[in-house]
Amino acid sequence: MSRQPNTSPQTIRVLRLLLEEPTAWHYGYEISQRTGLKSGTLYPILIRLADQGWLETRWAEPQRQGRPARHTYRLTQVGARAASALTAKGQEANTVQRLGTQGA
């Protein structure tokens, strides 16, 4: 049985973080720091979510002269709805799993 797209624990971690402030723009580095994900894991997730229409991206001008522009990310309306549904399912499954182990 194959896993549904966007349901890896790492992707769920990114989506939960973005759902905390769904309309705010987030730098990749900030997402990495807050989720604990390394860039080799994080950026493919962000690219895939953007390709699927769940994230919008933009270049943010540098805050200090001489610095490069940085990519920022935020959930689209479609992405926010889908992420909310996915994370709710995950919480349901975790609750059921915890309840099942408590009764054992």
SEFIZA-3560 file (N, C-alpha, C; in Angstrom, 3 decimals):
REM SEFIZA-3560
<numar><xx>0.850</xx><yy>-1.172</yy><zz>0.000</zz><atom>N</atom></numar>
<numar><xx>0.000</xx><yy>0.000</yy><zz>0.000</zz><atom>CA</atom></numar>
<numar><xx>0.899</xx><yy>1.239</yy><zz>0.000</zz><atom>C</atom></numar>
<numar><xx>0.716</xx><yy>2.116</yy><zz>-0.960</zz><atom>N</atom></numar>
<numar><xx>1.577</xx><yy>3.296</yy><zz>-1.042</zz><atom>CA</atom></numar>
<numar><xx>0.980</xx><yy>4.441</yy><zz>-0.222</zz><atom>C</atom></numar>
<numar><xx>1.859</xx><yy>5.301</yy><zz>0.193</zz><atom>N</atom></numar>
<numar><xx>1.496</xx><yy>6.446</yy><zz>1.015</zz><atom>CA</atom></numar>
<numar><xx>0.940</xx><yy>7.553</yy><zz>0.129</zz><atom>C</atom></numar>
<numar><xx>-0.020</xx><yy>8.306</yy><zz>0.658</zz><atom>N</atom></numar>
<numar><xx>-0.577</xx><yy>9.447</yy><zz>-0.068</zz><atom>CA</atom></numar>
<numar><xx>0.479</xx><yy>10.545</yy><zz>-0.151</zz><atom>C</atom></numar>
<numar><xx>0.437</xx><yy>11.365</yy><zz>-1.203</zz><atom>N</atom></numar>
<numar><xx>1.387</xx><yy>12.475</yy><zz>-1.292</zz><atom>CA</atom></numar>
<numar><xx>1.235</xx><yy>13.435</yy><zz>-0.111</zz><atom>C</atom></numar>
<numar><xx>2.327</xx><yy>14.038</yy><zz>0.264</zz><atom>N</atom></numar>
<numar><xx>2.370</xx><yy>15.067</yy><zz>1.311</zz><atom>CA</atom></numar>
<numar><xx>2.029</xx><yy>14.552</yy><zz>2.701</zz><atom>C</atom></numar>
<numar><xx>2.247</xx><yy>13.265</yy><zz>2.958</zz><atom>N</atom></numar>
<numar><xx>1.930</xx><yy>12.727</yy><zz>4.279</zz><atom>CA</atom></numar>
<numar><xx>3.154</xx><yy>12.215</yy><zz>5.027</zz><atom>C</atom></numar>
<numar><xx>4.344</xx><yy>12.483</yy><zz>4.514</zz><atom>N</atom></numar>
<numar><xx>5.538</xx><yy>12.053</yy><zz>5.254</zz><atom>CA</atom></numar>
<numar><xx>5.596</xx><yy>12.854</yy><zz>6.552</zz><atom>C</atom></numar>
<numar><xx>6.210</xx><yy>12.302</yy><zz>7.578</zz><atom>N</atom></numar>
<numar><xx>6.318</xx><yy>13.055</yy><zz>8.840</zz><atom>CA</atom></numar>
<numar><xx>7.019</xx><yy>14.404</yy><zz>8.656</zz><atom>C</atom></numar>
<numar><xx>7.995</xx><yy>14.461</yy><zz>7.769</zz><atom>N</atom></numar>
<numar><xx>8.722</xx><yy>15.703</yy><zz>7.527</zz><atom>CA</atom></numar>
<numar><xx>7.821</xx><yy>16.747</yy><zz>6.873</zz><atom>C</atom></numar>
<numar><xx>7.032</xx><yy>16.317</yy><zz>5.897</zz><atom>N</atom></numar>
<numar><xx>6.115</xx><yy>17.241</yy><zz>5.220</zz><atom>CA</atom></numar>
<numar><xx>5.046</xx><yy>17.733</yy><zz>6.184</zz><atom>C</atom></numar>
<numar><xx>4.526</xx><yy>16.852</yy><zz>7.007</zz><atom>N</atom></numar>
<numar><xx>3.518</xx><yy>17.231</yy><zz>8.003</zz><atom>CA</atom></numar>
<numar><xx>4.114</xx><yy>18.253</yy><zz>8.971</zz><atom>C</atom></numar>
<numar><xx>5.373</xx><yy>18.070</yy><zz>9.349</zz><atom>N</atom></numar>
<numar><xx>6.042</xx><yy>19.018</yy><zz>10.248</zz><atom>CA</atom></numar>
<numar><xx>6.106</xx><yy>20.411</yy><zz>9.614</zz><atom>C</atom></numar>
<numar><xx>6.451</xx><yy>20.468</yy><zz>8.322</zz><atom>N</atom></numar>
<numar><xx>6.510</xx><yy>21.749</yy><zz>7.603</zz><atom>CA</atom></numar>
<numar><xx>5.120</xx><yy>22.365</yy><zz>7.523</zz><atom>C</atom></numar>
<numar><xx>4.130</xx><yy>21.570</yy><zz>7.176</zz><atom>N</atom></numar>
<numar><xx>2.769</xx><yy>22.091</yy><zz>7.044</zz><atom>CA</atom></numar>
<numar><xx>2.234</xx><yy>22.617</yy><zz>8.374</zz><atom>C</atom></numar>
<numar><xx>2.506</xx><yy>21.904</yy><zz>9.453</zz><atom>N</atom></numar>
<numar><xx>2.049</xx><yy>22.367</yy><zz>10.772</zz><atom>CA</atom></numar>
<numar><xx>2.677</xx><yy>23.715</yy><zz>11.115</zz><atom>C</atom></numar>
<numar><xx>3.949</xx><yy>23.855</yy><zz>10.819</zz><atom>N</atom></numar>
<numar><xx>4.620</xx><yy>25.126</yy><zz>11.086</zz><atom>CA</atom></numar>
<numar><xx>3.981</xx><yy>26.248</yy><zz>10.270</zz><atom>C</atom></numar>
<numar><xx>3.766</xx><yy>26.010</yy><zz>8.986</zz><atom>N</atom></numar>
<numar><xx>3.185</xx><yy>27.034</yy><zz>8.126</zz><atom>CA</atom></numar>
<numar><xx>1.759</xx><yy>27.377</yy><zz>8.543</zz><atom>C</atom></numar>
<numar><xx>1.035</xx><yy>26.399</yy><zz>9.072</zz><atom>N</atom></numar>
<numar><xx>-0.340</xx><yy>26.649</yy><zz>9.521</zz><atom>CA</atom></numar>
<numar><xx>-0.399</xx><yy>27.542</yy><zz>10.761</zz><atom>C</atom></numar>
<numar><xx>0.695</xx><yy>27.639</yy><zz>11.509</zz><atom>N</atom></numar>
<numar><xx>0.699</xx><yy>28.517</yy><zz>12.680</zz><atom>CA</atom></numar>
<numar><xx>0.444</xx><yy>29.972</yy><zz>12.275</zz><atom>C</atom></numar>
<numar><xx>0.955</xx><yy>30.358</yy><zz>11.107</zz><atom>N</atom></numar>
<numar><xx>0.746</xx><yy>31.693</yy><zz>10.549</zz><atom>CA</atom></numar>
<numar><xx>0.575</xx><yy>31.535</yy><zz>9.043</zz><atom>C</atom></numar>
<numar><xx>-0.594</xx><yy>31.088</yy><zz>8.596</zz><atom>N</atom></numar>
<numar><xx>-0.764</xx><yy>30.707</yy><zz>7.196</zz><atom>CA</atom></numar>
<numar><xx>-0.608</xx><yy>31.834</yy><zz>6.183</zz><atom>C</atom></numar>
<numar><xx>-0.779</xx><yy>33.076</yy><zz>6.589</zz><atom>N</atom></numar>
<numar><xx>-0.647</xx><yy>34.170</yy><zz>5.626</zz><atom>CA</atom></numar>
<numar><xx>0.718</xx><yy>34.853</yy><zz>5.694</zz><atom>C</atom></numar>
<numar><xx>1.550</xx><yy>34.441</yy><zz>6.636</zz><atom>N</atom></numar>
<numar><xx>2.874</xx><yy>35.049</yy><zz>6.793</zz><atom>CA</atom></numar>
<numar><xx>3.866</xx><yy>34.415</yy><zz>5.823</zz><atom>C</atom></numar>
<numar><xx>4.828</xx><yy>35.231</yy><zz>5.384</zz><atom>N</atom></numar>
<numar><xx>5.919</xx><yy>34.734</yy><zz>4.547</zz><atom>CA</atom></numar>
<numar><xx>7.023</xx><yy>34.190</yy><zz>5.450</zz><atom>C</atom></numar>
<numar><xx>7.584</xx><yy>33.032</yy><zz>5.063</zz><atom>N</atom></numar>
<numar><xx>8.620</xx><yy>32.370</yy><zz>5.849</zz><atom>CA</atom></numar>
<numar><xx>9.847</xx><yy>32.121</yy><zz>4.984</zz><atom>C</atom></numar>
<numar><xx>11.016</xx><yy>32.419</yy><zz>5.537</zz><atom>N</atom></numar>
<numar><xx>12.267</xx><yy>32.075</yy><zz>4.867</zz><atom>CA</atom></numar>
<numar><xx>12.533</xx><yy>30.588</yy><zz>5.046</zz><atom>C</atom></numar>
<numar><xx>13.158</xx><yy>29.985</yy><zz>4.048</zz><atom>N</atom></numar>
<numar><xx>13.518</xx><yy>28.573</yy><zz>4.144</zz><atom>CA</atom></numar>
<numar><xx>14.392</xx><yy>28.290</yy><zz>5.351</zz><atom>C</atom></numar>
<numar><xx>15.353</xx><yy>29.189</yy><zz>5.611</zz><atom>N</atom></numar>
<numar><xx>16.244</xx><yy>28.989</yy><zz>6.754</zz><atom>CA</atom></numar>
<numar><xx>15.460</xx><yy>28.964</yy><zz>8.069</zz><atom>C</atom></numar>
<numar><xx>14.487</xx><yy>29.856</yy><zz>8.199</zz><atom>N</atom></numar>
<numar><xx>13.647</xx><yy>29.891</yy><zz>9.399</zz><atom>CA</atom></numar>
<numar><xx>12.870</xx><yy>28.578</yy><zz>9.540</zz><atom>C</atom></numar>
<numar><xx>12.307</xx><yy>28.102</yy><zz>8.431</zz><atom>N</atom></numar>
<numar><xx>11.560</xx><yy>26.835</yy><zz>8.458</zz><atom>CA</atom></numar>
<numar><xx>12.489</xx><yy>25.705</yy><zz>8.884</zz><atom>C</atom></numar>
<numar><xx>13.694</xx><yy>25.693</yy><zz>8.340</zz><atom>N</atom></numar>
<numar><xx>14.677</xx><yy>24.673</yy><zz>8.690</zz><atom>CA</atom></numar>
<numar><xx>14.988</xx><yy>24.699</yy><zz>10.178</zz><atom>C</atom></numar>
<numar><xx>15.227</xx><yy>25.883</yy><zz>10.713</zz><atom>N</atom></numar>
<numar><xx>15.557</xx><yy>26.017</yy><zz>12.128</zz><atom>CA</atom></numar>
<numar><xx>14.400</xx><yy>25.573</yy><zz>13.019</zz><atom>C</atom></numar>
<numar><xx>13.205</xx><yy>25.941</yy><zz>12.664</zz><atom>N</atom></numar>
<numar><xx>12.046</xx><yy>25.645</yy><zz>13.516</zz><atom>CA</atom></numar>
<numar><xx>11.573</xx><yy>24.200</yy><zz>13.410</zz><atom>C</atom></numar>
<numar><xx>11.822</xx><yy>23.555</yy><zz>12.260</zz><atom>N</atom></numar>
<numar><xx>11.397</xx><yy>22.159</yy><zz>12.105</zz><atom>CA</atom></numar>
<numar><xx>12.518</xx><yy>21.174</yy><zz>12.393</zz><atom>C</atom></numar>
<numar><xx>13.752</xx><yy>21.665</yy><zz>12.371</zz><atom>N</atom></numar>
<numar><xx>14.891</xx><yy>20.771</yy><zz>12.559</zz><atom>CA</atom></numar>
<numar><xx>15.267</xx><yy>19.990</yy><zz>11.308</zz><atom>C</atom></numar>
<numar><xx>14.663</xx><yy>20.346</yy><zz>10.179</zz><atom>N</atom></numar>
<numar><xx>14.950</xx><yy>19.631</yy><zz>8.930</zz><atom>CA</atom></numar>
<numar><xx>16.163</xx><yy>20.235</yy><zz>8.235</zz><atom>C</atom></numar>
<numar><xx>17.008</xx><yy>19.381</yy><zz>7.704</zz><atom>N</atom></numar>
<numar><xx>18.168</xx><yy>19.822</yy><zz>6.937</zz><atom>CA</atom></numar>
<numar><xx>17.710</xx><yy>20.278</yy><zz>5.559</zz><atom>C</atom></numar>
<numar><xx>18.528</xx><yy>21.106</yy><zz>4.914</zz><atom>N</atom></numar>
<numar><xx>18.153</xx><yy>21.683</yy><zz>3.623</zz><atom>CA</atom></numar>
<numar><xx>17.894</xx><yy>20.614</yy><zz>2.557</zz><atom>C</atom></numar>
<numar><xx>18.626</xx><yy>19.511</yy><zz>2.584</zz><atom>N</atom></numar>
<numar><xx>18.432</xx><yy>18.438</yy><zz>1.606</zz><atom>CA</atom></numar>
<numar><xx>17.087</xx><yy>17.745</yy><zz>1.725</zz><atom>C</atom></numar>
<numar><xx>16.463</xx><yy>17.867</yy><zz>2.875</zz><atom>N</atom></numar>
<numar><xx>15.108</xx><yy>17.335</yy><zz>3.087</zz><atom>CA</atom></numar>
<numar><xx>14.074</xx><yy>18.427</yy><zz>2.875</zz><atom>C</atom></numar>
<numar><xx>14.343</xx><yy>19.602</yy><zz>3.422</zz><atom>N</atom></numar>
<numar><xx>13.362</xx><yy>20.679</yy><zz>3.411</zz><atom>CA</atom></numar>
<numar><xx>13.069</xx><yy>21.227</yy><zz>2.019</zz><atom>C</atom></numar>
<numar><xx>14.112</xx><yy>21.586</yy><zz>1.272</zz><atom>N</atom></numar>
<numar><xx>13.864</xx><yy>22.270</yy><zz>0.000</zz><atom>CA</atom></numar>
<numar><xx>13.134</xx><yy>21.404</yy><zz>-1.030</zz><atom>C</atom></numar>
<numar><xx>13.399</xx><yy>20.115</yy><zz>-1.124</zz><atom>N</atom></numar>
<numar><xx>12.554</xx><yy>19.303</yy><zz>-2.024</zz><atom>CA</atom></numar>
<numar><xx>11.079</xx><yy>19.302</yy><zz>-1.604</zz><atom>C</atom></numar>
<numar><xx>10.817</xx><yy>19.330</yy><zz>-0.296</zz><atom>N</atom></numar>
<numar><xx>9.432</xx><yy>19.406</yy><zz>0.189</zz><atom>CA</atom></numar>
<numar><xx>8.809</xx><yy>20.730</yy><zz>-0.238</zz><atom>C</atom></numar>
<numar><xx>9.516</xx><yy>21.827</yy><zz>-0.019</zz><atom>N</atom></numar>
<numar><xx>8.986</xx><yy>23.142</yy><zz>-0.390</zz><atom>CA</atom></numar>
<numar><xx>8.747</xx><yy>23.243</yy><zz>-1.894</zz><atom>C</atom></numar>
<numar><xx>9.668</xx><yy>22.730</yy><zz>-2.678</zz><atom>N</atom></numar>
<numar><xx>9.509</xx><yy>22.762</yy><zz>-4.145</zz><atom>CA</atom></numar>
<numar><xx>8.294</xx><yy>21.950</yy><zz>-4.570</zz><atom>C</atom></numar>
<numar><xx>8.148</xx><yy>20.761</yy><zz>-4.000</zz><atom>N</atom></numar>
<numar><xx>7.010</xx><yy>19.902</yy><zz>-4.355</zz><atom>CA</atom></numar>
<numar><xx>5.689</xx><yy>20.568</yy><zz>-3.971</zz><atom>C</atom></numar>
<numar><xx>5.620</xx><yy>21.140</yy><zz>-2.773</zz><atom>N</atom></numar>
<numar><xx>4.391</xx><yy>21.806</yy><zz>-2.333</zz><atom>CA</atom></numar>
<numar><xx>4.069</xx><yy>23.006</yy><zz>-3.221</zz><atom>C</atom></numar>
<numar><xx>5.087</xx><yy>23.733</yy><zz>-3.630</zz><atom>N</atom></numar>
<numar><xx>4.867</xx><yy>24.872</yy><zz>-4.537</zz><atom>CA</atom></numar>
<numar><xx>4.389</xx><yy>24.377</yy><zz>-5.900</zz><atom>C</atom></numar>
<numar><xx>4.999</xx><yy>23.318</yy><zz>-6.414</zz><atom>N</atom></numar>
<numar><xx>4.588</xx><yy>22.758</yy><zz>-7.712</zz><atom>CA</atom></numar>
<numar><xx>3.143</xx><yy>22.269</yy><zz>-7.684</zz><atom>C</atom></numar>
<numar><xx>2.686</xx><yy>21.811</yy><zz>-6.527</zz><atom>N</atom></numar>
<numar><xx>1.314</xx><yy>21.314</yy><zz>-6.385</zz><atom>CA</atom></numar>
<numar><xx>0.314</xx><yy>22.423</yy><zz>-6.096</zz><atom>C</atom></numar>
<numar><xx>0.795</xx><yy>23.656</yy><zz>-5.956</zz><atom>N</atom></numar>
<numar><xx>-0.092</xx><yy>24.779</yy><zz>-5.701</zz><atom>CA</atom></numar>
<numar><xx>-0.427</xx><yy>24.993</yy><zz>-4.238</zz><atom>C</atom></numar>
<numar><xx>0.258</xx><yy>24.311</yy><zz>-3.339</zz><atom>N</atom></numar>
<numar><xx>-0.003</xx><yy>24.463</yy><zz>-1.911</zz><atom>CA</atom></numar>
<numar><xx>0.756</xx><yy>25.642</yy><zz>-1.316</zz><atom>C</atom></numar>
<numar><xx>1.858</xx><yy>26.034</yy><zz>-1.961</zz><atom>N</atom></numar>
<numar><xx>2.665</xx><yy>27.160</yy><zz>-1.487</zz><atom>CA</atom></numar>
<numar><xx>2.813</xx><yy>28.172</yy><zz>-2.593</zz><atom>C</atom></numar>
<numar><xx>2.889</xx><yy>29.431</yy><zz>-2.204</zz><atom>N</atom></numar>
<numar><xx>3.323</xx><yy>30.446</yy><zz>-3.151</zz><atom>CA</atom></numar>
<numar><xx>4.705</xx><yy>30.888</yy><zz>-2.691</zz><atom>C</atom></numar>
<numar><xx>5.500</xx><yy>31.294</yy><zz>-3.639</zz><atom>N</atom></numar>
<numar><xx>6.867</xx><yy>31.699</yy><zz>-3.339</zz><atom>CA</atom></numar>
<numar><xx>7.119</xx><yy>33.088</yy><zz>-3.913</zz><atom>C</atom></numar>
<numar><xx>8.064</xx><yy>33.777</yy><zz>-3.324</zz><atom>N</atom></numar>
<numar><xx>8.479</xx><yy>35.066</yy><zz>-3.872</zz><atom>CA</atom></numar>
<numar><xx>9.902</xx><yy>35.338</yy><zz>-3.401</zz><atom>C</atom></numar>
<numar><xx>10.546</xx><yy>36.222</yy><zz>-4.120</zz><atom>N</atom></numar>
<numar><xx>11.870</xx><yy>36.679</yy><zz>-3.731</zz><atom>CA</atom></numar>
<numar><xx>11.704</xx><yy>37.885</yy><zz>-2.831</zz><atom>C</atom></numar>
<numar><xx>12.348</xx><yy>37.875</yy><zz>-1.679</zz><atom>N</atom></numar>
<numar><xx>12.320</xx><yy>39.006</yy><zz>-0.753</zz><atom>CA</atom></numar>
<numar><xx>13.620</xx><yy>39.783</yy><zz>-0.924</zz><atom>C</atom></numar>
<numar><xx>13.479</xx><yy>41.074</yy><zz>-1.058</zz><atom>N</atom></numar>
<numar><xx>14.667</xx><yy>41.927</yy><zz>-1.182</zz><atom>CA</atom></numar>
<numar><xx>15.490</xx><yy>41.844</yy><zz>0.099</zz><atom>C</atom></numar>
<numar><xx>16.794</xx><yy>41.951</yy><zz>-0.033</zz><atom>N</atom></numar>
<numar><xx>17.649</xx><yy>41.848</yy><zz>1.166</zz><atom>CA</atom></numar>
<numar><xx>17.404</xx><yy>43.009</yy><zz>2.124</zz><atom>C</atom></numar>
<numar><xx>17.518</xx><yy>42.717</yy><zz>3.402</zz><atom>N</atom></numar>
<numar><xx>17.336</xx><yy>43.754</yy><zz>4.414</zz><atom>CA</atom></numar>
<numar><xx>18.573</xx><yy>44.640</yy><zz>4.527</zz><atom>C</atom></numar>
<numar><xx>19.720</xx><yy>44.100</yy><zz>4.152</zz><atom>N</atom></numar>
<numar><xx>20.952</xx><yy>44.883</yy><zz>4.165</zz><atom>CA</atom></numar>
<numar><xx>21.560</xx><yy>44.871</yy><zz>2.775</zz><atom>C</atom></numar>
<numar><xx>22.095</xx><yy>45.989</yy><zz>2.393</zz><atom>N</atom></numar>
<numar><xx>22.707</xx><yy>46.123</yy><zz>1.080</zz><atom>CA</atom></numar>
<numar><xx>23.880</xx><yy>45.154</yy><zz>0.957</zz><atom>C</atom></numar>
<numar><xx>24.029</xx><yy>44.601</yy><zz>-0.238</zz><atom>N</atom></numar>
<numar><xx>25.112</xx><yy>43.665</yy><zz>-0.488</zz><atom>CA</atom></numar>
<numar><xx>24.739</xx><yy>42.218</yy><zz>-0.235</zz><atom>C</atom></numar>
<numar><xx>23.572</xx><yy>41.989</yy><zz>0.312</zz><atom>N</atom></numar>
<numar><xx>23.086</xx><yy>40.619</yy><zz>0.557</zz><atom>CA</atom></numar>
<numar><xx>22.213</xx><yy>40.185</yy><zz>-0.617</zz><atom>C</atom></numar>
<numar><xx>22.182</xx><yy>38.894</yy><zz>-0.896</zz><atom>N</atom></numar>
<numar><xx>21.313</xx><yy>38.431</yy><zz>-1.989</zz><atom>CA</atom></numar>
<numar><xx>19.842</xx><yy>38.414</yy><zz>-1.572</zz><atom>C</atom></numar>
<numar><xx>18.957</xx><yy>38.452</yy><zz>-2.556</zz><atom>N</atom></numar>
<numar><xx>17.528</xx><yy>38.275</yy><zz>-2.296</zz><atom>CA</atom></numar>
<numar><xx>17.322</xx><yy>36.853</yy><zz>-1.775</zz><atom>C</atom></numar>
<numar><xx>16.274</xx><yy>36.665</yy><zz>-0.996</zz><atom>N</atom></numar>
<numar><xx>15.991</xx><yy>35.338</yy><zz>-0.426</zz><atom>CA</atom></numar>
<numar><xx>14.594</xx><yy>34.901</yy><zz>-0.826</zz><atom>C</atom></numar>
<numar><xx>14.449</xx><yy>33.605</yy><zz>-0.992</zz><atom>N</atom></numar>
<numar><xx>13.154</xx><yy>33.023</yy><zz>-1.320</zz><atom>CA</atom></numar>
<numar><xx>12.320</xx><yy>32.935</yy><zz>-0.049</zz><atom>C</atom></numar>
<numar><xx>11.042</xx><yy>33.266</yy><zz>-0.155</zz><atom>N</atom></numar>
<numar><xx>10.123</xx><yy>33.110</yy><zz>0.965</zz><atom>CA</atom></numar>
<numar><xx>8.920</xx><yy>32.295</yy><zz>0.512</zz><atom>C</atom></numar>
<numar><xx>8.245</xx><yy>31.706</yy><zz>1.473</zz><atom>N</atom></numar>
<numar><xx>7.154</xx><yy>30.775</yy><zz>1.198</zz><atom>CA</atom></numar>
<numar><xx>5.974</xx><yy>31.063</yy><zz>2.116</zz><atom>C</atom></numar>
<numar><xx>4.763</xx><yy>30.840</yy><zz>1.595</zz><atom>N</atom></numar>
<numar><xx>3.567</xx><yy>30.840</yy><zz>2.431</zz><atom>CA</atom></numar>
<numar><xx>2.514</xx><yy>29.960</yy><zz>1.772</zz><atom>C</atom></numar>
<numar><xx>1.580</xx><yy>29.503</yy><zz>2.601</zz><atom>N</atom></numar>
<numar><xx>0.508</xx><yy>28.641</yy><zz>2.107</zz><atom>CA</atom></numar>
<numar><xx>-0.461</xx><yy>29.417</yy><zz>1.223</zz><atom>C</atom></numar>
<numar><xx>-0.923</xx><yy>28.768</yy><zz>0.173</zz><atom>N</atom></numar>
<numar><xx>-2.027</xx><yy>29.301</yy><zz>-0.614</zz><atom>CA</atom></numar>
<numar><xx>-3.310</xx><yy>28.928</yy><zz>0.119</zz><atom>C</atom></numar>
<numar><xx>-4.446</xx><yy>29.438</yy><zz>-0.337</zz><atom>N</atom></numar>
<numar><xx>-5.717</xx><yy>29.038</yy><zz>0.284</zz><atom>CA</atom></numar>
<numar><xx>-5.947</xx><yy>27.546</yy><zz>0.122</zz><atom>C</atom></numar>
<numar><xx>-5.652</xx><yy>27.033</yy><zz>-1.063</zz><atom>N</atom></numar>
<numar><xx>-5.796</xx><yy>25.586</yy><zz>-1.315</zz><atom>CA</atom></numar>
<numar><xx>-4.869</xx><yy>24.815</yy><zz>-0.381</zz><atom>C</atom></numar>
<numar><xx>-3.633</xx><yy>25.284</yy><zz>-0.259</zz><atom>N</atom></numar>
<numar><xx>-2.657</xx><yy>24.621</yy><zz>0.603</zz><atom>CA</atom></numar>
<numar><xx>-3.053</xx><yy>24.653</yy><zz>2.061</zz><atom>C</atom></numar>
<numar><xx>-3.583</xx><yy>25.780</yy><zz>2.510</zz><atom>N</atom></numar>
<numar><xx>-4.003</xx><yy>25.889</yy><zz>3.912</zz><atom>CA</atom></numar>
<numar><xx>-5.141</xx><yy>24.920</yy><zz>4.217</zz><atom>C</atom></numar>
<numar><xx>-6.107</xx><yy>24.829</yy><zz>3.301</zz><atom>N</atom></numar>
<numar><xx>-7.225</xx><yy>23.885</yy><zz>3.515</zz><atom>CA</atom></numar>
<numar><xx>-6.727</xx><yy>22.446</yy><zz>3.521</zz><atom>C</atom></numar>
<numar><xx>-5.891</xx><yy>22.112</yy><zz>2.552</zz><atom>N</atom></numar>
<numar><xx>-5.368</xx><yy>20.738</yy><zz>2.456</zz><atom>CA</atom></numar>
<numar><xx>-4.490</xx><yy>20.410</yy><zz>3.662</zz><atom>C</atom></numar>
<numar><xx>-3.649</xx><yy>21.352</yy><zz>4.065</zz><atom>N</atom></numar>
<numar><xx>-2.765</xx><yy>21.127</yy><zz>5.213</zz><atom>CA</atom></numar>
<numar><xx>-3.578</xx><yy>20.952</yy><zz>6.489</zz><atom>C</atom></numar>
<numar><xx>-4.620</xx><yy>21.756</yy><zz>6.653</zz><atom>N</atom></numar>
<numar><xx>-5.485</xx><yy>21.622</yy><zz>7.830</zz><atom>CA</atom></numar>
<numar><xx>-6.127</xx><yy>20.242</yy><zz>7.874</zz><atom>C</atom></numar>
<numar><xx>-6.616</xx><yy>19.785</yy><zz>6.727</zz><atom>N</atom></numar>
<numar><xx>-7.244</xx><yy>18.462</yy><zz>6.663</zz><atom>CA</atom></numar>
<numar><xx>-6.229</xx><yy>17.363</yy><zz>6.962</zz><atom>C</atom></numar>
<numar><xx>-5.041</xx><yy>17.455</yy><zz>6.377</zz><atom>N</atom></numar>
<numar><xx>-4.006</xx><yy>16.436</yy><zz>6.601</zz><atom>CA</atom></numar>
<numar><xx>-3.556</xx><yy>16.397</yy><zz>8.049</zz><atom>C</atom></numar>
<numar><xx>-3.302</xx><yy>17.546</yy><zz>8.628</zz><atom>N</atom></numar>
<numar><xx>-2.815</xx><yy>17.560</yy><zz>10.006</zz><atom>CA</atom></numar>
<numar><xx>-3.910</xx><yy>17.131</yy><zz>10.970</zz><atom>C</atom></numar>
<numar><xx>-5.160</xx><yy>17.437</yy><zz>10.663</zz><atom>N</atom></numar>
<numar><xx>-6.270</xx><yy>16.970</yy><zz>11.500</zz><atom>CA</atom></numar>
<numar><xx>-6.357</xx><yy>15.453</yy><zz>11.458</zz><atom>C</atom></numar>
<numar><xx>-6.191</xx><yy>14.867</yy><zz>10.266</zz><atom>N</atom></numar>
<numar><xx>-6.195</xx><yy>13.403</yy><zz>10.141</zz><atom>CA</atom></numar>
<numar><xx>-5.055</xx><yy>12.803</yy><zz>10.948</zz><atom>C</atom></numar>
<numar><xx>-3.902</xx><yy>13.449</yy><zz>10.880</zz><atom>N</atom></numar>
<numar><xx>-2.740</xx><yy>12.968</yy><zz>11.627</zz><atom>CA</atom></numar>
<numar><xx>-2.971</xx><yy>13.012</yy><zz>13.122</zz><atom>C</atom></numar>
<numar><xx>-3.618</xx><yy>14.065</yy><zz>13.605</zz><atom>N</atom></numar>
<numar><xx>-3.916</xx><yy>14.172</yy><zz>15.028</zz><atom>CA</atom></numar>
<numar><xx>-4.927</xx><yy>13.112</yy><zz>15.439</zz><atom>C</atom></numar>
<numar><xx>-5.919</xx><yy>12.871</yy><zz>14.577</zz><atom>N</atom></numar>
<numar><xx>-6.905</xx><yy>11.815</yy><zz>14.850</zz><atom>CA</atom></numar>
<numar><xx>-6.216</xx><yy>10.470</yy><zz>14.968</zz><atom>C</atom></numar>
<numar><xx>-5.346</xx><yy>10.169</yy><zz>14.001</zz><atom>N</atom></numar>
<numar><xx>-4.647</xx><yy>8.880</yy><zz>13.991</zz><atom>CA</atom></numar>
<numar><xx>-3.770</xx><yy>8.742</yy><zz>15.231</zz><atom>C</atom></numar>
<numar><xx>-3.085</xx><yy>9.814</yy><zz>15.634</zz><atom>N</atom></numar>
<numar><xx>-2.241</xx><yy>9.759</yy><zz>16.829</zz><atom>CA</atom></numar>
<numar><xx>-3.072</xx><yy>9.526</yy><zz>18.074</zz><atom>C</atom></numar>
<numar><xx>-4.240</xx><yy>10.157</yy><zz>18.156</zz><atom>N</atom></numar>
<numar><xx>-5.115</xx><yy>9.980</yy><zz>19.309</zz><atom>CA</atom></numar>
<numar><xx>-5.612</xx><yy>8.547</yy><zz>19.375</zz><atom>C</atom></numar>
<numar><xx>-6.046</xx><yy>8.007</yy><zz>18.253</zz><atom>N</atom></numar>
<numar><xx>-6.522</xx><yy>6.614</yy><zz>18.202</zz><atom>CA</atom></numar>
<numar><xx>-5.399</xx><yy>5.673</yy><zz>18.591</zz><atom>C</atom></numar>
<numar><xx>-4.197</xx><yy>5.932</yy><zz>18.069</zz><atom>N</atom></numar>
<numar><xx>-3.055</xx><yy>5.066</yy><zz>18.370</zz><atom>CA</atom></numar>
<numar><xx>-2.730</xx><yy>5.118</yy><zz>19.868</zz><atom>C</atom></numar>
<numar><xx>-2.729</xx><yy>6.334</yy><zz>20.470</zz><atom>N</atom></numar>
<numar><xx>-2.435</xx><yy>6.471</yy><zz>21.899</zz><atom>CA</atom></numar>
<numar><xx>-3.497</xx><yy>5.756</yy><zz>22.732</zz><atom>C</atom></numar>
<numar><xx>-4.773</xx><yy>5.915</yy><zz>22.343</zz><atom>N</atom></numar>
<numar><xx>-5.841</xx><yy>5.274</yy><zz>23.083</zz><atom>CA</atom></numar>
<numar><xx>-5.722</xx><yy>3.755</yy><zz>22.998</zz><atom>C</atom></numar>
<numar><xx>-5.323</xx><yy>3.269</yy><zz>21.830</zz><atom>N</atom></numar>
<numar><xx>-5.158</xx><yy>1.833</yy><zz>21.644</zz><atom>CA</atom></numar>
<numar><xx>-4.039</xx><yy>1.275</yy><zz>22.496</zz><atom>C</atom></numar>
<numar><xx>-2.966</xx><yy>2.014</yy><zz>22.664</zz><atom>N</atom></numar>
<numar><xx>-1.839</xx><yy>1.520</yy><zz>23.464</zz><atom>CA</atom></numar>
<numar><xx>-2.110</xx><yy>1.657</yy><zz>24.956</zz><atom>C</atom></numar>
<numar><xx>-2.986</xx><yy>2.593</yy><zz>25.341</zz><atom>N</atom></numar>
<numar><xx>-3.306</xx><yy>2.749</yy><zz>26.758</zz><atom>CA</atom></numar>
<numar><xx>-4.165</xx><yy>1.590</yy><zz>27.243</zz><atom>C</atom></numar>
<numar><xx>-4.991</xx><yy>1.072</yy><zz>26.367</zz><atom>N</atom></numar>
<numar><xx>-5.869</xx><yy>-0.032</yy><zz>26.758</zz><atom>CA</atom></numar>
<numar><xx>-5.153</xx><yy>-1.373</yy><zz>26.771</zz><atom>C</atom></numar>
<numar><xx>-3.956</xx><yy>-1.436</yy><zz>26.201</zz><atom>N</atom></numar>
<numar><xx>-3.233</xx><yy>-2.710</yy><zz>26.123</zz><atom>CA</atom></numar>
<numar><xx>-2.584</xx><yy>-3.072</yy><zz>27.427</zz><atom>C</atom></numar>
//
